[in-house]
Amino acid sequence: MKHHHGHPEHTDSTPPTDTLHILSHEDITQCARELWAQQGCPEGRDEAIWLEAESRLLASRRGASRSLPAVGSVR
């Protein structure tokens, strides 16, 4: 049996998240914190809020909408 040990730069564990490269971790963190506060600081919703923050930032970066209204922030 012959094994190839070439191509050390190839990693199967790297997820195909090319679109997320336009977002920084800090941007998502800031947006997620704002959403979390707007929703009353709920416990156990970290992942859902993080995903919502990513989604909103991606939409705004793609130019889908320059001003997404924040849920529950208009008073």
Phi, psi and omega in degrees: 000134183253130179248138175258129180247022180276179176057061179293342180284347180278122178232126180283343184275355180281116181288148179283080183243047182303322182290335180283348180294341179279351179253138175266156178302322180294320178299314182294319179300314181297314180296318180297320178296320178296315179298317180300315179294319180297330182269010176085025177055052182291148176267149175079011180243018184305310184294317180297318180291320178299315180295322177295319178297314177302314182299315180296316181294319178298317179298317181289325179290328179281354179082011180298323178200123181283339182221085175285128178291136178285135183296122176073012183262349182274117180222000000 
